[in-house]
């Protein structure tokens, strides 16, 4: 789940005219830019809408042959379609002629194998023919990517450019080959609107030189708000295109943007997980699938989780000793894996100066080899290693502290409640469970990227061959998304509990207030776990344990996107259900629009108990 790969800066220049392509590329290289945004067609070849009978001769569509640039150079070009194409013109003949020109330009751009084809989104609400032609082009040119150029703000206050983009994107069925190229405005909207834009599939941003300020030394710089927003675009791996007078020296802009990128703290903070951003993964099912060496190794690298466990066990031991208990205390580590919690327990014993006897219970036969090796070489045979399922193991004694790390990204989705309940039988009546409780959290989210990835998701196991992608949970390192409303608590599980005769089924209804128009693509799921008293571990955003990376959030999709309006309420219903062999979730929406129950009776997804 980790990677040391670091994001590389992507900078380009937006050329309005290109009289000499080779010279422009040389100039680009001298400035330090990697990408170029260039018009495909000379302005003299624009269509004449006033002369419907005239057939435009485009035999010299591109006055430069493709061989003047190397193939890898074309790969770094973004081609701009003719801005005068009116694909939704009211006149049939004009519309027909423009459609032919559009197809011609797309075909040649596809032949050049450019990075993307860019066009301006018309600032009108009715563009069905453009949407249709884009869909046709994507069907005919499989490897084409389109950059849709949309201004952040419109000069006409009655025009909401985000709504226009959202409508167009929906008309194109959220195709994964259609990306947003956002024109950054001089006056930035409020933070909520900016975050909404960041929930769109932004691959490029166009920044005009007029937006920059000039510092005392005479160099271009951003205002603080612009710098913060550009850093967030860097986090999304977007290419920043500078737009301005190409006759001026653009190198200072490149140098400044490079400085901003290199000093972006989040670029360093998240470098370990860059390769996994917005990548959907099926959650682990450790009860039926033994973890492999690589998974154990990744989890054991977490610098925060085991520190918190050590603190919690230390405090629990001290509290037990305060109660007048002078005997050797017994700690049972259930689901011990390769032994990181055994290490934490032994260190906690040293910290608290309280002697302990540790039992390590693990069902994975392969991990037992490591536990036995560690016991002989590092733990001085102070640990009793037991190969068994914690739910069925017969323990003659009772332990003082029961330690487990069975949490999933949604808290209970790796069946921690069922496992710890099964192990509770060998915990003393006054015993302590670590963790003592955990709560799942839910947030509505907007993310065209995650939604598209979900619909394209391919299952790798035979048992998943018939499932519907929209009816299962995914573990994902979310980056390209907008959290519509703060997370709310969903289900809480406490250990130990006095009602073991009852199952862990749950039902809850959550209501979220919508602050602005947006698109619902599903939900983000988190957890917050209280290990002991005031010591916790959390991936819920408001209480996130900084530096912890053992868990990514879960993405809980919906079958189809829902347009939400400002001041509306979103009501979601969530069930946790079980039978003798499995546990599963079901979810639905009743407000503002009713949506069918997802995953009824575990028809698509479940967590197996055996």
BARO-259433 format. One record per residue (C-alpha): residue in three letters; x, y, z. Coordinates in pm, whole numbers, padded with zeros to 5 digits, always signed. Example, Ala and Ser with C-alpha at 12.3 -4.5 7.8 and 13.67 -1.06 7.14 Angstrom:
REM BARO-259433
ALA+01230-00450+00780/SER+01367-00106+00714/
***
This chain:
REM BARO-259433
UNK+00000+00000+00000/UNK+00301+00228-00002/UNK+00533+00365-00267/UNK+00830+00600-00263/UNK+00750+00729-00609/UNK+00743+01107-00619/UNK+00528+01324-00843/UNK+00707+01503-01121/UNK+00607+01857-01206/UNK+00414+01902-01531/UNK+00439+02248-01685/UNK+00344+02368-02029/UNK+00282+02681-02231/UNK-00040+02771-02409/UNK+00050+02910-02753/UNK-00215+03122-02922/UNK-00036+03105-03261/UNK+00244+02883-03384/UNK+00407+03027-03700/UNK+00706+02792-03668/UNK+00643+02476-03467/UNK+01006+02367-03442/UNK+01110+02712-03320/UNK+00829+02708-03062/UNK+00942+02373-02928/UNK+01301+02497-02903/UNK+01179+02804-02717/UNK+00974+02581-02490/UNK+01283+02375-02406/UNK+01487+02688-02330/UNK+01219+02803-02087/UNK+01218+02464-01915/UNK+00863+02361-02005/UNK+00775+02004-02103/UNK+00431+02040-02260/UNK+00285+02267-02527/UNK-00073+02355-02605/UNK-00094+02450-02972/UNK-00368+02524-03226/UNK-00401+02260-03494/UNK-00547+02477-03769/UNK-00430+02814-03895/UNK-00677+03096-03828/UNK-00713+03160-04203/UNK-00876+02818-04234/UNK-01162+02893-03997/UNK-01510+02811-04131/UNK-01714+03086-04298/UNK-02060+03061-04142/UNK-02191+03333-04372/UNK-02121+03132-04685/UNK-02298+02799-04650/UNK-02229+02699-05011/UNK-01854+02738-04988/UNK-01661+02418-04926/UNK-01359+02490-04711/UNK-01042+02347-04861/UNK-00844+02193-04577/UNK-00598+01999-04784/UNK-00336+02194-04591/UNK-00500+02132-04255/UNK-00161+02131-04090/UNK+00105+02316-04283/UNK+00377+02115-04106/UNK+00416+01744-04162/UNK+00417+01525-03856/UNK+00774+01412-03927/UNK+00919+01751-03831/UNK+00880+01644-03467/UNK+00972+01316-03307/UNK+00688+01094-03195/UNK+00777+01144-02828/UNK+00752+01521-02878/UNK+00402+01490-03025/UNK+00316+01284-02717/UNK+00371+01601-02510/UNK+00151+01820-02730/UNK-00204+01919-02648/UNK-00384+02009-02970/UNK-00646+02284-02964/UNK-00941+02242-03197/UNK-01059+02540-03397/UNK-01240+02778-03160/UNK-01486+02884-03431/UNK-01646+02543-03472/UNK-02016+02576-03391/UNK-02138+02221-03355/UNK-02479+02322-03221/UNK-02552+02596-03472/UNK-02926+02638-03538/UNK-02872+02616-03915/UNK-02854+02256-04035/UNK-02599+02315-04313/UNK-02369+02515-04087/UNK-02394+02247-03820/UNK-02324+01975-04077/UNK-02020+02155-04217/UNK-01876+02217-03871/UNK-01928+01852-03776/UNK-01722+01743-04079/UNK-01444+01983-03984/UNK-01454+01861-03624/UNK-01415+01499-03734/UNK-01128+01595-03962/UNK-00940+01773-03684/UNK-00997+01493-03433/UNK-00887+01232-03685/UNK-00559+01410-03759/UNK-00493+01479-03390/UNK-00548+01112-03317/UNK-00306+01023-03595/UNK-00041+01247-03437/UNK-00088+01053-03108/UNK-00088+01374-02906/UNK-00131+01388-02531/UNK-00484+01528-02558/UNK-00725+01725-02774/UNK-00853+02047-02618/UNK-01168+02239-02699/UNK-01358+02523-02532/UNK-01686+02433-02364/UNK-01954+02666-02506/UNK-02109+02875-02230/UNK-02459+02773-02322/UNK-02684+02515-02166/UNK-02779+02340-02490/UNK-02494+02156-02664/UNK-02637+01812-02750/UNK-02459+01782-03085/UNK-02119+01856-02930/UNK-02184+01588-02670/UNK-02289+01339-02938/UNK-01984+01407-03156/UNK-01748+01370-02862/UNK-01905+01034-02779/UNK-01876+00925-03142/UNK-01513+01037-03155/UNK-01429+00839-02841/UNK-01595+00535-02989/UNK-01395+00566-03313/UNK-01064+00675-03155/UNK-01007+00453-02853/UNK-00683+00613-02737/UNK-00791+00978-02763/UNK-00817+01200-02454/UNK-01018+01520-02455/UNK-00938+01824-02239/UNK-01250+02038-02196/UNK-01146+02397-02136/UNK-01379+02561-01885/UNK-01336+02900-01714/UNK-01358+02894-01336/UNK-01589+03197-01352/UNK-01796+03349-01629/UNK-01823+03719-01711/UNK-02197+03658-01710/UNK-02295+03610-01346/UNK-02601+03415-01451/UNK-02383+03146-01607/UNK-02258+02879-01367/UNK-01963+02722-01546/UNK-01946+02428-01304/UNK-02307+02337-01384/UNK-02232+02357-01758/UNK-01932+02129-01715/UNK-02127+01888-01494/UNK-02415+01870-01745/UNK-02176+01810-02034/UNK-01985+01546-01841/UNK-02307+01362-01758/UNK-02414+01379-02125/UNK-02088+01204-02210/UNK-02164+00938-01946/UNK-01864+01038-01734/UNK-01627+00892-01992/UNK-01281+00831-01843/UNK-01119+00990-02150/UNK-01280+01328-02089/UNK-01092+01556-01850/UNK-01129+01909-01724/UNK-00887+02182-01827/UNK-00969+02458-01579/UNK-00898+02824-01652/UNK-00792+02970-01318/UNK-00949+03309-01254/UNK-00788+03618-01106/UNK-01058+03637-00839/UNK-01090+03294-00682/UNK-01433+03177-00561/UNK-01485+03068-00201/UNK-01323+02756-00058/UNK-01636+02541-00102/UNK-01649+02615-00474/UNK-01277+02554-00514/UNK-01307+02220-00338/UNK-01595+02128-00568/UNK-01375+02194-00872/UNK-01110+01973-00712/UNK-01362+01690-00711/UNK-01365+01697-01092/UNK-01117+01505-01313/UNK-00874+01795-01360/UNK-00580+01708-01583/UNK-00480+02059-01682/UNK-00509+02415-01556/UNK-00454+02729-01760/UNK-00305+03023-01572/UNK-00269+03357-01751/UNK+00035+03569-01673/UNK-00194+03855-01572/UNK-00290+03657-01259/UNK+00065+03672-01125/UNK+00185+03947-00894/UNK+00532+04098-00906/UNK+00756+04078-00599/UNK+01015+04333-00490/UNK+01282+04167-00701/UNK+01063+04196-01010/UNK+00978+03827-01041/UNK+00630+03679-01087/UNK+00461+03527-00781/UNK+00115+03410-00681/UNK-00107+03558-00416/UNK-00131+03328-00116/UNK-00477+03192-00213/UNK-00361+03118-00567/UNK-00050+02942-00437/UNK-00259+02720-00210/UNK-00493+02627-00496/UNK-00210+02557-00741/UNK-00051+02328-00483/UNK-00376+02133-00469/UNK-00366+02103-00848/UNK-00011+01972-00821/UNK-00144+01714-00573/UNK-00383+01597-00846/UNK-00091+01564-01090/UNK-00241+01830-01316/UNK-00033+01999-01584/UNK-00015+02377-01537/UNK-00018+02567-01867/UNK+00098+02927-01860/UNK-00090+03149-02102/UNK+00043+03483-02221/UNK+00260+03661-02475/UNK+00498+03402-02617/UNK+00730+03679-02734/UNK+00819+03746-02371/UNK+01058+03541-02160/UNK+00847+03281-01980/UNK+01132+03115-01793/UNK+01074+03311-01465/UNK+00721+03168-01449/UNK+00858+02815-01485/UNK+01118+02878-01215/UNK+00856+03014-00976/UNK+00615+02725-01034/UNK+00899+02480-00983/UNK+00975+02651-00653/UNK+00609+02625-00546/UNK+00598+02257-00644/UNK+00921+02168-00466/UNK+00801+02335-00146/UNK+00462+02167-00153/UNK+00448+01984+00181/UNK+00173+01745+00076/UNK+00390+01633-00216/UNK+00630+01492+00042/UNK+00366+01379+00289/UNK+00182+01165+00035/UNK+00479+01051-00176/UNK+00464+00703-00021/UNK+00118+00643-00167/UNK+00132+00832-00497/UNK+00109+00515-00709/UNK-00217+00420-00535/UNK-00406+00747-00566/UNK-00768+00687-00669/UNK-00688+00321-00737/UNK-00975+00095-00629/UNK-00882-00216-00431/UNK-01102-00494-00295/UNK-01091-00495+00089/UNK-00904-00776+00260/UNK-01095-01073+00395/UNK-00844-01210+00648/UNK-01089-01466+00793/UNK-01095-01665+00469/UNK-00771-01547+00305/UNK-00438-01557+00485/UNK-00235-01241+00441/UNK+00093-01270+00252/UNK+00439-01150+00343/UNK+00414-00823+00150/UNK+00089-00718+00320/UNK+00235-00788+00664/UNK+00551-00596+00574/UNK+00354-00287+00466/UNK+00136-00280+00778/UNK+00438-00320+01006/UNK+00601-00007+00862/UNK+00331+00218+01005/UNK+00512+00452+01247/UNK+00200+00572+01432/UNK-00028+00273+01481/UNK+00207+00064+01694/UNK+00321+00367+01893/UNK-00043+00424+01989/UNK-00094+00057+02073/UNK+00217+00061+02291/UNK+00089+00369+02475/UNK-00252+00211+02524/UNK-00113-00118+02656/UNK+00127+00071+02884/UNK-00158+00276+03034/UNK-00373-00036+03075/UNK-00092-00219+03259/UNK-00033+00078+03490/UNK-00405+00094+03569/UNK-00412-00277+03644/UNK-00111-00241+03875/UNK-00280+00052+04053/UNK-00568-00175+04139/UNK-00332-00365+04367/UNK-00262-00647+04125/UNK+00094-00766+04197/UNK+00073-01084+03991/UNK+00215-01134+03646/UNK-00049-01002+03409/UNK-00160-01200+03106/UNK-00187-01041+02764/UNK-00348-01227+02473/UNK-00264-01088+02129/UNK-00525-01231+01893/UNK-00459-01218+01521/UNK-00092-01166+01603/UNK+00030-01178+01242/UNK+00411-01164+01244/UNK+00422-01011+01590/UNK+00421-00628+01588/UNK+00162-00615+01867/UNK+00366-00870+02063/UNK+00658-00629+02038/UNK+00432-00344+02152/UNK+00311-00554+02449/UNK+00663-00641+02562/UNK+00777-00279+02529/UNK+00470-00166+02724/UNK+00562-00411+03000/UNK+00906-00251+03022/UNK+00755+00100+03015/UNK+00504+00024+03291/UNK+00749-00192+03487/UNK+00476-00455+03513/UNK+00566-00820+03442/UNK+00353-00992+03178/UNK+00292-01327+03018/UNK+00209-01292+02651/UNK+00012-01532+02431/UNK+00022-01481+02053/UNK-00272-01644+01874/UNK-00257-01662+01494/UNK-00442-01887+01246/UNK-00210-01820+00948/UNK+00028-02118+00947/UNK+00286-01928+00745/UNK+00298-01639+00990/UNK+00351-01887+01276/UNK+00700-01956+01145/UNK+00790-01590+01194/UNK+00632-01579+01540/UNK+00832-01882+01651/UNK+01151-01737+01502/UNK+01097-01405+01679/UNK+01021-01585+02004/UNK+01348-01778+01990/UNK+01569-01494+01870/UNK+01417-01174+02009/UNK+01157-01248+02275/UNK+01370-01492+02476/UNK+01090-01751+02465/UNK+00873-01531+02687/UNK+00581-01565+02447/UNK+00353-01862+02401/UNK+00275-01896+02030/UNK-00058-02062+01951/UNK-00173-02168+01605/UNK-00551-02138+01622/UNK-00859-01938+01526/UNK-00930-01702+01815/UNK-01303-01778+01791/UNK-01260-02150+01859/UNK-00940-02171+02066/UNK-00989-02326+02410/UNK-00796-02129+02675/UNK-00787-02277+03024/UNK-00686-01948+03182/UNK-00825-01596+03156/UNK-00629-01297+03034/UNK-00615-00949+03180/UNK-00575-00766+02850/UNK-00701-00873+02506/UNK-00516-00699+02222/UNK-00620-00710+01856/UNK-00568-00523+01530/UNK-00857-00654+01326/UNK-00992-00320+01208/UNK-01073-00254+00846/UNK-01095+00081+00671/UNK-01462+00103+00768/UNK-01392-00016+01121/UNK-01593-00338+01128/UNK-01562-00445+00762/UNK-01292-00706+00836/UNK-01525-00857+01100/UNK-01348-00733+01410/UNK-01676-00742+01612/UNK-01733-01111+01539/UNK-01368-01202+01602/UNK-01328-01013+01930/UNK-01667-01137+02050/UNK-01545-01490+01989/UNK-01224-01425+02183/UNK-01397-01250+02474/UNK-01457-01587+02642/UNK-01097-01593+02765/UNK-01099-01236+02898/UNK-01146-01186+03273/UNK-01463-01015+03388/UNK-01261-00705+03477/UNK-01037-00749+03172/UNK-00950-00477+02921/UNK-00996-00500+02545/UNK-00765-00296+02322/UNK-00930-00149+02121/UNK-01220-00083+02357/UNK-01449+00060+02090/UNK-01457+00177+01731/UNK-01700+00377+01522/UNK-01755+00385+01146/UNK-01812+00723+00978/UNK-01975+00822+00651/UNK-01940+01127+00425/UNK-02114+01194+00092/UNK-01865+01264-00182/UNK-01835+01392-00535/UNK-01573+01221-00748/UNK-01620+01157-01115/UNK-01283+00981-01111/UNK-01382+00725-00847/UNK-01725+00679-01004/UNK-01573+00610-01347/UNK-01310+00380-01199/UNK-01583+00186-01020/UNK-01780+00131-01339/UNK-01464+00009-01516/UNK-01346-00204-01225/UNK-01243-00560-01310/UNK-01267-00828-01043/UNK-00980-01073-01014/UNK-01142-01359-00825/UNK-01388-01618-00953/UNK-01633-01556-00669/UNK-01674-01196-00787/UNK-01759-01281-01147/UNK-02128-01194-01113/UNK-02116-00903-00874/UNK-02226-00553-00963/UNK-01950-00299-00922/UNK-02183-00047-00759/UNK-02277-00287-00478/UNK-01946-00342-00308/UNK-01692-00152-00098/UNK-01352-00043-00227/UNK-01043+00058-00036/UNK-00893+00363-00207/UNK-00642+00638-00142/UNK-00878+00923-00232/UNK-00727+01235-00387/UNK-00948+01356-00674/UNK-01268+01410-00475/UNK-01484+01665-00297/UNK-01631+01584+00043/UNK-01983+01724+00022/UNK-02051+01728+00398/UNK-01850+01642+00712/UNK-01842+01279+00822/UNK-02107+01156+01064/UNK-02084+00853+01297/UNK-02262+00542+01174/UNK-02208+00223+01378/UNK-02025+00183+01712/UNK-01892-00144+01856/UNK-01775-00182+02217/UNK-01551-00449+02372/UNK-01600-00631+02596/UNK-01979-00641+02589/UNK-02240-00803+02810/UNK-02489-00908+02542/UNK-02297-01167+02344/UNK-02621-01350+02277/UNK-02709-01072+02031/UNK-02550-01039+01689/UNK-02375-00730+01553/UNK-02643-00630+01305/UNK-02709-00257+01283/UNK-02932-00003+01109/UNK-02887+00374+01096/UNK-03016+00676+00907/UNK-02797+00980+00845/UNK-02905+01320+00713/UNK-02659+01560+00551/UNK-02714+01929+00473/UNK-02606+02030+00123/UNK-02419+02362+00117/UNK-02392+02408-00260/UNK-02495+02245-00587/UNK-02291+01931-00646/UNK-02303+01575-00777/UNK-02324+01275-00547/UNK-02112+00979-00663/UNK-02122+00776-00343/UNK-01980+00788+00008/UNK-01644+00786+00183/UNK-01616+00558+00483/UNK-01375+00596+00776/UNK-01327+00476+01133/UNK-01215+00614+01468/UNK-01099+00358+01725/UNK-01051+00418+02097/UNK-00767+00187+02197/UNK-00785+00268+02567/UNK-00925+00573+02744/UNK-00787+00881+02566/UNK-00560+00696+02322/UNK-00704+00644+01974/UNK-00622+00579+01611/UNK-00836+00735+01339/UNK-00865+00788+00964/UNK-01175+01008+01004/UNK-01063+01348+00866/UNK-01142+01562+01175/UNK-00950+01326+01409/UNK-00700+01177+01162/UNK-00387+01022+01315/UNK-00125+01216+01122/UNK+00142+00995+00968/UNK-00060+00674+00991/UNK-00097+00490+00659/UNK-00218+00138+00739/UNK-00568+00220+00620/UNK-00711+00409+00326/UNK-01078+00513+00337/UNK-01346+00302+00173/UNK-01546+00416-00127/UNK-01911+00310-00112/UNK-02058+00375-00457/UNK-02411+00427-00581/UNK-02562+00293-00903/UNK-02609+00633-01066/UNK-02501+00984-00982/UNK-02745+01226-00818/UNK-02752+01602-00868/UNK-02782+01771-00530/UNK-02896+02130-00491/UNK-02798+02389-00235/UNK-03002+02376+00088/UNK-03138+02031+00011/UNK-03098+01742+00252/UNK-02949+01404+00167/UNK-03087+01111+00367/UNK-02903+00778+00352/UNK-03001+00447+00511/UNK-02737+00190+00604/UNK-02768-00168+00728/UNK-02513-00416+00864/UNK-02663-00765+00837/UNK-02548-01123+00891/UNK-02632-01490+00874/UNK-02445-01806+00974/UNK-02178-01770+00706/UNK-02138-01405+00620/UNK-02182-01037+00704/UNK-02283-00772+00455/UNK-02393-00411+00412/UNK-02697-00271+00237/UNK-02756+00097+00168/UNK-03009+00324+00001/UNK-03109+00689-00036/UNK-03456+00826+00032/UNK-03396+01200-00002/UNK-03388+01416-00214/UNK-03465+01129-00456/UNK-03539+00767-00376/UNK-03280+00514-00488/UNK-03310+00132-00478/UNK-03146-00060-00197/UNK-02792-00159-00290/UNK-02665-00514-00232/UNK-02992-00667-00103/UNK-02934-00997+00076/UNK-02562-00980-00012/UNK-02630-01049-00379/UNK-02307-00878-00485/UNK-02074-00846-00187/UNK-02023-00991+00160/UNK-01757-01056+00423/UNK-01720-01429+00480/UNK-01715-01570+00833/UNK-01582-01912+00731/
***
